[in-house]
Amino acid sequence: MLERKTWNEFRGAGLLWFINMLLHVFGWAVVVVVEDDGSVSECYPARTNFRGFSDKDQAEGYLAISQWVADNASTLLEESK
């Protein structure tokens, strides 16, 4: 099964942060351009000199992804059967 999701949901779940945390090791990032109205107008891979995130961003990322896992644990378990 494949269920299309929005970039806002992907970002809100902490998954963009998580992917970028991994990509930063190699000098890459996924850039999502968010407009003033909250809509995503563009998404692209980019080279970066960033290597990680601030302590605040790290804490917010771990909280977001932990909350998403907590909210979706039963679904993830069912889907893995």
C-alpha positions in Angstrom: 0.0 0.0 0.0 1.1 3.5 -0.7 -0.5 6.5 0.9 0.4 10.0 -0.3 1.2 12.4 2.5 1.9 16.2 2.5 5.2 17.8 3.1 3.7 19.6 6.1 2.9 16.2 7.7 6.4 14.9 6.9 7.9 18.0 8.5 5.5 17.9 11.5 6.4 14.3 12.2 10.1 15.2 12.5 11.0 13.1 9.5 12.5 15.9 7.5 14.7 16.8 10.4 15.7 13.2 10.9 16.6 12.7 7.2 18.5 15.9 7.1 20.4 14.9 10.3 21.6 11.8 8.4 22.3 13.7 5.2 24.3 16.4 7.0 27.0 13.8 7.7 27.7 13.7 3.9 27.2 17.5 3.3 23.7 17.1 1.8 20.2 18.3 2.8 16.7 18.1 1.6 15.4 21.7 1.3 11.7 22.4 1.6 10.6 26.0 0.8 7.6 27.0 2.9 5.7 30.1 1.9 4.2 32.6 4.3 0.8 30.8 4.1 2.4 27.5 5.1 2.2 25.9 1.7 5.3 24.1 0.2 6.3 25.6 -3.1 9.5 23.7 -3.8 11.6 20.8 -2.5 15.1 19.9 -3.7 18.3 18.2 -2.6 21.2 20.6 -1.9 24.9 20.5 -0.8 25.5 22.2 2.5 28.3 22.9 4.9 25.9 22.4 7.9 26.8 19.4 10.0 24.0 18.9 12.5 21.5 21.2 14.2 21.4 23.4 17.2 20.5 21.9 20.6 17.0 23.5 20.4 16.4 22.1 16.9 17.7 18.6 18.0 15.3 18.7 21.1 12.4 19.7 18.9 13.2 17.1 16.3 13.4 14.3 18.8 10.2 15.4 20.5 8.3 15.5 17.2 9.5 12.2 16.0 8.9 10.6 19.4 5.3 11.9 19.5 4.7 10.7 15.9 5.9 7.2 16.8 3.8 7.2 20.0 0.7 8.3 18.0 1.2 5.7 15.3 2.7 2.8 17.1 -0.4 0.5 16.8 -0.6 1.3 13.1 3.1 0.6 12.5 2.8 -2.7 14.4 -0.3 -3.8 12.3 1.4 -2.8 9.1 4.5 -4.9 9.9 2.5 -8.1 10.2 
